[in-house]
Amino acid sequence: MSNTPHELHDEFPEFVEKIHALKVSDNHFAKLAEDYHELNRKVHRAETNVEPREELAEVDLRKRRSALKDEIYAYLKENA
């Protein structure tokens, strides 16, 4: 478990410009990025005990974040 937020620009430094460009030009990607940001914040708040959750709920959040991150990565590769 890491208490460091997993921001998209940190997760995919090679795609920083592409992430920004897609956020402003592609509604689908913008929604994916916003969903990731919200989910990432929930994970971070749970990990730092700002908003504690049961362990299984926290694990579920991390799994959902990972799946969304995989979807975003595939989208970035497809639109590179």
Secondary structure, DSSP 8 states (H G I E B T S, - for coil): ---S---HHHH-GGGHHHHHHHHHH-HHHHHHHHHHHHHHHHHHHHHTTSS---HHHHHHHHHHHHHHHHHHHHHHHHT-
